[in-house]
């Protein structure tokens, strides 16, 4: 069964998979930064939906940065406490994977984090599994 193969693949990425109605969401931490009294994480998130009636596998991905603790603005000596949350979304064009956009996100986050996570590999593996099970793979912005 398609979902069982996807679940088996995602087990290799040390994340969590949850299902709401007919939509699945997978999250994994790909990088983390810790400093005095603060912590930030960079997460790779996949959402997908399996449309059995039309034999479509609808796929979306994004990077998300979350953090909490003490932080300061550049050039500001005052410290402020609180929770910060920043999300970057990919943009889609003509149904093609947004490698350029997610690569741009990766480059942006790469200035703050050190990680080696290849988004294309996981996307291609999922695409192959979907197609081998007779589903059309559709890349879509969804978040």
C-alpha positions, 0 to 999 in steps of 0.5 A: 500500500502506498502510505505504508511505503511512504511511512517506511521511507520517512522513518529514515529521517527521524521526524514525526508523521501525523494524519488529519482527515486525508492529509499527512504532515511530516516534520523533521529538524534538520539543524539547530542553534543554541546560544546563551539562553536561546535556541533555534531550530530549522525544520523541513516540513512535508504535507501530502494528500493521497487522492485515490479516486483520481490517482493523484499524490499531491505534495508540498514542502517548506522550511520553517525556523522556530526559536525561543529564549532571549534575543537581541537586535543587531546593534542593540545592547538591550536583551528582550525575552520572548518567543520568535517564530519565522516561516518561509514558504516556497512559491510554485510555478506551473506545477513544477517543483520549486527547487530554486525557491527551496534552494534559495531558502536553504541558502538563506538559512545556510548563512545561520545554520550548518547542515547537509540535507538534500531536499531533492532526494527525499522529494524524488524518492517519494515521487518514485514511490507514488508513481510506482503505485500508479499515482500521478505526482503533483507538486503544489504549494499548500501551507 
